[in-house]
Amino acid sequence: MRADDVVPLGRTDVSVTRLGLGLASIGGLFAPVSAEDAARTVDRAWDAGVRLFDTAPVYGYGLSERRTGAALASRPRAAYALCTKVGRLIVPGGTDTQPIWADPPPGVGPRRDYSYAGVMRSVEDSLERLGLDRIDVLHVHDPDEDFPAAVTDAYRALAELRARGAVGAVSIGVNHAPVAARYLREVASPGPDCVLLAGRYNLLDRTGLDDLLPLCAARGVAVLAAGVYHSGLFTDPRPTAPHGYRTVPAALARRVAAWHALCRRHDVPPAAAAVRFPFGHRAVTSAVVGARTPAEVADTVRAFAHPVPEGFWAAAKSADLLPREAPTPAI
């Protein structure tokens, strides 16, 4: 399996590469990124064969979408899959702000809106920022923020867009696997085509395996695994690194250290183990990995290409770093 292998996204007509580029970082996640670095990061991913790009209105309050659109403007539109999200409008005076964005545009902020009209407006706004006329994969972002509206009004809007060909695939983007499983069970038929699962199916957190991934496999719902580096703990675990932890909890730090030690013994880069692990489950189509520099893209592509022997996974289970029932990828 290669990072640039192209596969169908579940039961849809959308094609994606095994490796996708998450674009929150180029919107200033945790630390500022220049426009030049943002463009060069997307360019480096393209040169490596990556053709799956995932952004959202809330990423830098529109900044990520604008930079994504600019970086992809010269690329053949049929050659890549673009994902964005609905659930928050970027409006003057929006108060649903988040402190994780380093340099958002002044005077605007997010406002939660999962209504039918709000979703339709969000799509129009995203297309304007991106400079595109269609979206390949549209996620309902964080449906737990207003679950009753997200599972009814927002889905109705997305299903309508899918039916008329304005959207290639309908999805949800979640940070909690039980929320996604509940959504799939309660939404009207035929339901989403895809789930973007962030941080809940990786070497440190496998709650996606409890219910969601088996459900997706049974229903033919594709899974895009994000957060595989667990906020950077498998690439740069230093306390000063720009990730989601101010202080890594002691128990988690011990498990991270154990994984790093196992990787050293087997000559496997920690990033390689992290980015390859989700593909052990048949529901997982792609891994979506963020980057803020071309070097980070190159590091992930190199990690994806590094073979991880079956003996490594067996050793991880023997050390109780993985449960015995966790499916693991072939070499």
C-alpha positions in Angstrom: 0.0 0.0 0.0 1.3 3.4 -1.0 0.4 6.9 0.1 -0.6 7.8 -3.4 -2.7 4.7 -4.1 -6.2 5.9 -5.3 -9.2 4.0 -4.0 -13.0 4.5 -4.0 -14.4 6.3 -1.0 -16.8 3.5 0.2 -19.9 3.2 -1.9 -19.5 6.6 -3.6 -18.1 7.6 -6.9 -15.5 9.8 -5.1 -11.9 8.6 -5.4 -9.3 9.4 -2.7 -5.7 8.6 -2.0 -4.7 6.5 1.0 -3.0 9.5 2.5 -4.8 12.8 2.9 -3.6 16.2 4.0 -5.5 17.8 6.9 -5.4 21.6 6.5 -6.2 22.9 10.0 -2.5 23.7 10.6 -2.3 26.0 7.6 -5.2 27.9 9.2 -2.9 28.7 12.2 -3.7 25.8 14.5 -1.7 26.4 17.7 0.9 28.4 15.9 0.9 30.9 12.9 1.7 29.7 9.4 2.6 32.1 6.7 0.8 32.2 3.4 4.0 31.1 1.6 4.5 28.1 3.9 0.8 27.1 3.5 1.1 27.1 -0.3 4.4 25.2 -0.2 2.9 22.6 2.2 0.0 21.9 -0.2 2.4 21.9 -3.1 4.7 19.3 -1.4 1.7 17.0 -0.7 0.7 17.3 -4.4 4.2 16.5 -5.6 4.1 13.4 -3.3 0.9 12.2 -5.0 -1.6 13.2 -2.2 -5.0 14.0 -3.7 -7.2 14.1 -0.7 -7.4 17.5 1.1 -9.6 18.2 4.2 -10.4 21.7 5.4 -13.2 23.5 7.3 -14.7 27.0 7.7 -13.7 27.1 11.4 -10.0 26.4 10.6 -8.6 29.8 11.1 -12.1 31.3 10.6 -12.0 30.9 6.8 -8.2 31.3 6.5 -7.6 27.6 5.8 -10.3 27.4 3.1 -8.9 30.5 1.3 -5.4 29.2 1.4 -6.5 25.7 0.3 -8.4 27.2 -2.7 -5.5 29.4 -3.7 -3.0 26.4 -3.5 -5.2 24.2 -5.5 -6.4 26.8 -8.1 -4.0 25.7 -10.8 -4.6 21.9 -10.3 -7.0 19.9 -12.5 -10.3 19.8 -10.6 -11.0 16.2 -11.4 -7.6 15.1 -10.1 -8.3 15.6 -6.4 -10.9 15.2 -3.7 -11.7 18.3 -1.5 -13.5 17.9 1.8 -14.9 20.7 3.9 -17.5 21.0 6.7 -20.7 22.6 7.9 -22.1 23.5 11.3 -20.4 26.8 11.9 -20.8 30.0 9.9 -18.0 32.5 9.8 -19.7 35.9 10.4 -18.9 39.3 11.8 -19.0 39.2 15.5 -19.3 35.4 15.7 -18.8 34.4 19.3 -18.2 30.7 19.1 -14.5 31.4 19.2 -11.7 29.0 20.0 -8.3 30.0 21.5 -6.4 27.4 19.4 -6.2 29.6 16.3 -3.1 31.7 16.2 -3.9 34.5 13.8 -7.6 34.5 12.7 -8.9 37.3 10.5 -10.0 40.3 12.6 -13.7 41.1 13.2 -15.2 37.7 12.3 -15.8 34.5 14.2 -17.7 31.2 14.1 -21.4 30.9 14.9 -23.0 27.5 15.3 -25.7 26.8 12.8 -26.9 23.3 11.9 -30.2 24.4 10.4 -31.1 23.6 6.8 -30.6 27.3 5.8 -27.4 27.6 7.8 -25.9 24.6 6.0 -26.8 25.9 2.6 -25.3 29.2 3.4 -22.2 27.6 4.8 -21.7 25.6 1.6 -22.1 28.8 -0.5 -19.6 30.6 1.7 -17.1 27.8 1.5 -17.3 27.6 -2.3 -16.6 31.3 -2.4 -13.6 31.1 -0.1 -12.3 28.0 -2.0 -13.0 29.4 -5.4 -14.7 26.1 -6.4 -18.0 25.1 -7.8 -18.4 21.8 -6.0 -17.3 19.9 -2.9 -16.4 16.2 -3.0 -16.9 15.3 0.6 -19.0 17.4 3.0 -18.9 16.7 6.7 -21.3 17.7 9.4 -18.7 19.1 11.8 -19.0 18.1 15.5 -22.7 17.1 15.3 -22.7 16.7 19.1 -22.7 20.6 19.3 -26.4 20.4 18.4 -27.2 16.8 17.8 -31.0 17.1 17.2 -30.5 19.7 14.4 -27.4 18.0 13.0 -29.1 14.6 12.6 -32.2 16.1 10.9 -31.9 19.6 9.3 -28.2 19.4 8.5 -28.4 15.9 7.1 -31.5 16.8 5.0 -29.5 19.7 3.4 -26.5 17.4 2.7 -28.7 14.6 1.3 -30.3 17.1 -1.0 -26.9 18.4 -2.2 -25.8 14.8 -2.8 -28.9 14.0 -4.7 -28.4 16.8 -7.1 -24.7 16.2 -7.6 -23.4 19.3 -5.8 -21.7 17.1 -3.2 -20.0 13.7 -4.0 -20.2 12.2 -0.5 -22.0 13.0 2.7 -20.1 12.6 5.9 -19.7 13.6 9.6 -16.5 14.8 11.2 -16.3 13.8 14.9 -14.0 13.7 17.8 -16.0 11.1 19.7 -16.7 7.6 18.3 -20.0 7.1 20.3 -21.4 10.3 18.8 -20.7 9.0 15.3 -22.3 5.6 16.0 -25.4 7.2 17.4 -25.6 9.5 14.3 -25.4 6.6 11.9 -28.2 4.8 13.8 -30.5 7.7 14.1 -30.2 9.5 10.8 -32.6 9.0 8.0 -31.8 6.4 5.3 -29.5 6.1 3.4 -27.4 8.1 5.8 -23.8 9.3 5.5 -21.3 7.7 3.1 -18.3 8.4 5.3 -17.0 9.3 8.8 -14.0 11.5 9.5 -12.9 10.1 12.9 -10.4 12.3 14.7 -8.1 10.9 17.4 -10.3 7.9 18.3 -8.5 5.2 16.3 -4.8 5.3 16.8 -2.1 3.7 18.9 -3.2 5.4 22.1 -7.0 5.7 21.7 -9.0 2.8 20.1 -12.5 3.7 21.2 -13.5 3.7 17.6 -13.1 -0.1 17.6 -15.7 -0.6 20.4 -18.8 0.1 18.2 -18.2 2.6 15.4 -15.8 0.8 13.1 -17.7 -2.5 13.1 -20.9 -0.6 12.4 -19.2 1.3 9.5 -17.8 -2.0 8.1 -21.2 -3.6 8.2 -22.9 -0.6 6.5 -20.2 0.1 3.9 -19.5 3.5 5.4 -15.9 4.6 4.7 -13.7 5.9 7.6 -11.1 8.6 7.2 -8.8 8.2 10.2 -7.5 11.6 11.5 -5.4 12.4 14.5 -3.2 9.3 14.0 -0.2 11.1 15.7 -2.4 11.8 18.7 -1.7 15.6 18.8 1.9 15.1 17.7 3.0 12.6 20.5 4.3 10.2 17.8 6.3 12.9 16.0 7.3 15.5 18.5 6.4 14.8 22.1 8.2 17.7 23.6 6.1 19.9 25.9 7.0 22.9 23.8 5.7 21.4 20.6 2.6 22.9 19.0 0.1 20.2 20.0 -3.1 19.9 22.0 -1.5 19.2 25.4 -0.2 21.8 27.8 1.0 19.0 30.0 0.8 15.4 28.9 -0.8 13.3 31.7 1.7 10.9 33.4 -0.1 7.7 32.4 -0.3 8.8 28.8 3.3 9.9 28.8 4.3 6.4 30.0 2.4 4.7 27.2 4.0 7.1 24.7 7.4 6.3 26.1 6.7 2.6 25.8 5.6 2.9 22.2 8.8 4.9 21.4 10.9 2.2 23.1 9.2 -0.6 21.2 9.8 1.3 17.9 13.5 1.7 18.7 13.8 -2.0 19.4 12.2 -2.9 16.0 13.8 -0.1 14.0 10.3 1.3 13.1 9.9 5.1 13.2 7.0 6.0 15.6 5.3 8.0 12.9 5.4 4.9 10.6 3.6 2.8 13.2 1.1 5.5 13.9 0.1 6.3 10.3 -0.1 2.6 9.3 -2.0 1.2 12.3 -5.5 2.4 11.3 -5.3 0.4 8.0 -5.6 -2.8 9.9 -9.3 -2.3 10.0 -11.2 -2.9 6.8 -13.5 0.1 7.3 -10.6 2.6 7.1 -10.0 4.0 3.6 -7.5 6.8 4.3 -5.4 8.5 7.0 -5.7 12.3 7.1 -2.6 13.8 8.6 -2.1 17.5 9.2 1.1 19.5 8.4 2.2 23.1 8.6 5.4 22.8 6.6 6.7 21.0 3.5 9.1 19.1 5.7 6.3 17.7 7.8 4.5 16.5 4.7 7.7 14.8 3.5 8.2 13.2 7.0 4.7 11.7 6.8 5.1 10.4 3.3 8.3 8.8 4.3 6.7 7.3 7.4 3.9 5.9 5.3 6.4 4.1 3.0 8.3 2.6 5.8 7.5 -1.2 6.2 6.2 -2.2 9.6 6.7 -6.0 10.1 4.0 -8.2 11.6 6.4 -9.0 14.4 6.2 -5.4 15.6 2.4 -5.6 16.0 2.7 -9.0 17.8 5.3 -7.4 20.2 2.9 -4.5 20.8 0.2 -6.9 21.8 2.5 -8.9 24.0 3.5 -5.7 25.8 -0.2 -4.8 26.3 0.2 -1.7 24.2 -2.5 -3.1 21.9 -5.5 -5.3 22.7 -5.3 -8.8 21.3 -8.4 -8.3 19.2 -7.1 -5.1 17.5 -6.7 -5.8 13.8 -3.3 -4.9 12.5 -2.1 -4.1 8.9 -0.2 -6.3 6.6 3.3 -5.2 5.7 
